[in-house]
Structures are given as structure tokens and as C-alpha cells.
Amino acid sequence: MKIQGPNQTNFNPYKNIQKKLTQQSAGISKNDQLEISDMAKKLQDQGNIQTERKERIEKIKQAIDANEYKVNYEKTAQNG
């Protein structure tokens, strides 16, 4: 029987396995990647729609102020 005392070098058998795994993973270099979900892409596109809508609203406001805005009653009746 061999007794090594309280400071045994091989006390944790999983330590060697853990060292091997960390050495292997250190050799593999992973690149960071960023993926944008479909929902995020839609939200980004909505920003473009918002600016287009604001421009359209400004044109309508200017036409109203200049008394040039005409309501298409037939089209309004069809939508309602």
C-alpha cells in the first residue's frame, strides 16, 4: 500500500481530463457572429416607412395650408 500524505497530486482524476479539454478548445478559434432576426429586420424597415409617412403628412399639411388639398369623396366612401 502506498500512502502519499495529504497533498496528493492525483487527488482529482477529472483534473487531467479538464486540462485536455481546455487545451483542445484553446486551439479552436471561434469568430464572433451577429445574426439579425426577421423581426428585427422588419423593425428596421419600419423606420424607413416612418420617414416616408412623415414626408407624406408634411406634403398634405402644406397642401391644406395653401388650400390646394382636395378630398376624393368617392375613394373615401369606398374605403369606409
C-alpha positions as CSV (number, residue, x, y, z in Angstrom):
1,M,0.0,0.0,0.0
2,K,1.3,3.4,-1.0
3,I,0.4,6.4,1.1
4,Q,1.4,9.9,-0.2
5,G,0.0,12.1,2.6
6,P,-2.5,15.0,2.5
7,N,-1.0,16.7,-0.6
8,Q,-1.8,14.0,-3.2
9,T,-1.0,15.1,-6.8
10,N,-3.7,12.9,-8.4
11,F,-6.5,13.6,-6.0
12,N,-8.9,14.8,-8.6
13,P,-9.0,12.3,-11.6
14,Y,-11.1,14.7,-13.6
15,K,-8.5,17.4,-13.5
16,N,-6.4,15.8,-16.3
17,I,-9.5,15.5,-18.5
18,Q,-10.4,19.1,-17.8
19,K,-6.8,20.2,-18.8
20,K,-7.0,18.3,-22.0
21,L,-10.4,19.8,-22.9
22,T,-9.2,23.4,-22.2
23,Q,-6.1,22.8,-24.3
24,Q,-8.1,21.5,-27.2
25,S,-10.6,24.3,-27.0
26,A,-7.8,26.9,-26.9
27,G,-6.6,25.6,-30.3
28,I,-10.0,26.2,-31.9
29,S,-10.6,29.8,-32.7
30,K,-14.2,30.9,-32.9
31,N,-15.3,34.0,-34.7
32,D,-18.0,36.2,-33.3
33,Q,-21.1,36.3,-35.4
34,L,-24.1,38.5,-35.4
35,E,-27.5,37.4,-36.8
36,I,-30.4,39.8,-37.1
37,S,-33.8,38.1,-36.8
38,D,-36.5,38.6,-39.3
39,M,-38.5,40.6,-36.7
40,A,-35.5,43.0,-36.2
41,K,-35.2,43.4,-40.0
42,K,-38.9,44.3,-40.2
43,L,-38.5,46.8,-37.4
44,Q,-35.5,48.4,-39.2
45,D,-37.6,48.7,-42.4
46,Q,-40.4,50.3,-40.4
47,G,-38.0,53.2,-39.7
48,N,-37.9,53.9,-43.4
49,I,-41.7,53.7,-43.6
50,Q,-42.0,56.2,-40.7
51,T,-39.8,58.8,-42.6
52,E,-41.8,58.3,-45.8
53,R,-45.1,58.7,-43.9
54,K,-43.8,61.9,-42.2
55,E,-42.9,63.3,-45.6
56,R,-46.3,62.5,-47.0
57,I,-48.0,64.1,-44.0
58,E,-46.0,67.2,-44.4
59,K,-47.0,67.4,-48.1
60,I,-50.7,67.1,-47.1
61,K,-50.3,69.8,-44.4
62,Q,-48.7,72.1,-46.9
63,A,-51.5,71.5,-49.4
64,I,-54.1,72.2,-46.8
65,D,-52.4,75.4,-45.7
66,A,-52.3,76.5,-49.4
67,N,-56.0,75.5,-49.9
68,E,-54.9,73.1,-52.7
69,Y,-55.8,69.8,-50.9
70,K,-58.9,68.2,-52.5
71,V,-60.7,65.2,-50.9
72,N,-61.6,62.4,-53.2
73,Y,-65.1,61.6,-51.8
74,E,-65.7,58.5,-53.9
75,K,-62.4,56.9,-52.8
76,T,-63.1,57.8,-49.2
77,A,-66.6,56.2,-49.4
78,Q,-65.1,53.0,-50.9
79,N,-62.6,52.7,-48.0
80,G,-65.3,53.1,-45.3
